[in-house]
Amino acid sequence: MKELKEIIKGRMEELEISPYHLAIAYGKIIDPDNRKTERDIGNRYLSTVNKAIEHPETCKNHTLKTLIQALEGELVLCVEFVDKKVYRL
């Protein structure tokens, strides 16, 4: 199974998007009514996005969900138990 970090970086390559431009997209989702410039938005969220890219397993769920959304995706959680019951949230 691919690591989440590999999936995020692979998607960034597919979209040809840098962490900075991902930070802009992320910021626009977090605060769609923000009247700041793209430069200000990118600078504001770049640290958060870089941390989420490098360590997605330790970032907040909301951060990860928004990051995936900024990559034009959807975060789906699947839980499978030993008795083979599968739950999708």
Secondary structure per residue as TSV (DSSP state, phi and psi in degrees):
chain	resnum	aa	ss	phi	psi
A	1	M	-	360.0	135.4
A	2	K	-	-68.9	143.3
A	3	E	-	-70.0	146.8
A	4	L	H	-59.0	-37.5
A	5	K	H	-59.2	-43.2
A	6	E	H	-64.5	-39.7
A	7	I	H	-63.9	-45.9
A	8	I	H	-63.2	-47.8
A	9	K	H	-64.9	-37.5
A	10	G	H	-63.1	-42.0
A	11	R	H	-66.3	-38.1
A	12	M	H	-61.9	-39.9
A	13	E	H	-65.0	-42.9
A	14	E	H	-57.8	-43.6
A	15	L	H	-84.0	-6.6
A	16	E	T	52.7	52.8
A	17	I	-	-120.7	135.5
A	18	S	-	-87.3	164.4
A	19	P	H	-57.2	-36.8
A	20	Y	H	-63.0	-46.5
A	21	H	H	-70.5	-29.9
A	22	L	H	-67.0	-36.9
A	23	A	H	-62.7	-37.1
A	24	I	H	-65.2	-47.4
A	25	A	H	-62.4	-41.3
A	26	Y	H	-60.2	-47.8
A	27	G	H	-62.9	-35.7
A	28	K	H	-69.1	-28.0
A	29	I	H	-77.3	-43.9
A	30	I	H	-59.9	-43.9
A	31	D	-	-137.8	80.6
A	32	P	T	-64.3	-20.9
A	33	D	T	-94.8	8.2
A	34	N	-	-62.0	130.3
A	35	R	-	-100.7	11.1
A	36	K	S	-76.6	163.6
A	37	T	-	-71.8	160.5
A	38	E	H	-59.7	-35.4
A	39	R	H	-61.2	-46.2
A	40	D	H	-64.2	-41.3
A	41	I	H	-63.7	-46.4
A	42	G	H	-59.8	-45.8
A	43	N	H	-65.0	-36.6
A	44	R	H	-65.1	-40.7
A	45	Y	H	-105.4	-0.6
A	46	L	H	-61.1	-42.4
A	47	S	H	-63.2	-44.5
A	48	T	H	-60.4	-45.8
A	49	V	H	-66.3	-44.3
A	50	N	H	-60.1	-41.8
A	51	K	H	-64.8	-40.6
A	52	A	H	-67.9	-35.4
A	53	I	H	-67.3	-45.2
A	54	E	H	-76.5	-31.8
A	55	H	-	-137.2	63.4
A	56	P	T	-63.6	-25.0
A	57	E	T	-73.5	-15.7
A	58	T	T	-112.8	-2.1
A	59	C	S	-82.9	165.4
A	60	K	-	-65.3	147.1
A	61	N	H	-56.6	-42.0
A	62	H	H	-63.3	-39.7
A	63	T	H	-62.5	-47.2
A	64	L	H	-63.4	-43.8
A	65	K	H	-60.6	-43.4
A	66	T	H	-69.1	-38.1
A	67	L	H	-61.8	-45.6
A	68	I	H	-63.1	-39.6
A	69	Q	H	-63.2	-39.7
A	70	A	H	-66.0	-22.9
A	71	L	T	-92.4	17.1
A	72	E	T	62.9	38.5
A	73	G	-	-129.2	-175.7
A	74	E	-	-137.2	132.5
A	75	L	-	-85.0	121.2
A	76	V	-	-120.9	129.3
A	77	L	-	-102.6	128.4
A	78	C	E	-123.2	127.1
A	79	V	E	-115.5	124.8
A	80	E	E	-122.1	126.9
A	81	F	-	-98.2	167.0
A	82	V	T	-56.7	-35.1
A	83	D	T	-80.8	13.1
A	84	K	-	71.2	13.9
A	85	K	-	-75.6	130.1
A	86	V	E	-118.4	134.0
A	87	Y	E	-125.4	131.0
A	88	R	E	-110.3	129.0
A	89	L	-	-107.6	360.0
